[in-house]
C-alpha cells in the first residue's frame, strides 16, 4: 500500500515537472493558442 502511494506521488511529481519544462520551453506558443481558441468562438458567434 505504501509503495503504490509513493510510486503514484513520484509519477504525479514527474508529470508536473515535465509540464513545467514544456511550458518553459514553449512560452510563446501557448498564449497564441489560447488567444486563437478564445477568438475563434467569438468570431463564429
C-alpha positions as CSV (number, residue, x, y, z in Angstrom):
1,X,0.0,0.0,0.0
2,X,2.8,2.4,0.9
3,X,4.8,1.5,-2.1
4,X,2.0,2.2,-4.5
5,X,1.3,5.5,-2.9
6,X,4.9,6.6,-3.2
7,X,5.0,5.5,-6.8
8,X,1.8,7.4,-7.5
9,X,3.3,10.5,-5.9
10,X,6.5,10.2,-7.9
11,X,4.5,9.8,-11.1
12,X,2.5,12.9,-10.3
13,X,5.6,14.9,-9.5
14,X,7.3,13.7,-12.7
15,X,4.3,14.7,-14.8
16,X,4.2,18.1,-13.2
17,X,7.9,18.6,-13.9
18,X,7.5,17.6,-17.5
19,X,4.6,20.0,-17.9
20,X,6.7,22.8,-16.3
21,X,9.6,22.1,-18.6
22,X,7.3,22.1,-21.7
23,X,5.8,25.4,-20.6
24,X,9.2,27.0,-20.1
25,X,10.5,25.7,-23.5
26,X,7.4,26.9,-25.3
27,X,6.2,30.2,-23.6
28,X,5.2,31.9,-26.9
29,X,3.2,29.2,-28.5
30,X,0.8,28.7,-25.6
31,X,-0.6,32.3,-25.4
32,X,-1.0,32.3,-29.2
33,X,-3.1,29.0,-29.0
34,X,-5.1,30.4,-26.1
35,X,-5.9,33.6,-28.0
36,X,-6.9,31.6,-31.1
37,X,-9.2,29.4,-29.0
38,X,-10.7,32.5,-27.3
39,X,-11.1,34.5,-30.5
40,X,-12.5,31.6,-32.7
41,X,-15.8,31.1,-30.8
42,X,-16.3,34.9,-30.7
43,X,-15.8,35.3,-34.4
44,X,-18.1,32.3,-35.1
45,X,-20.9,33.6,-32.9
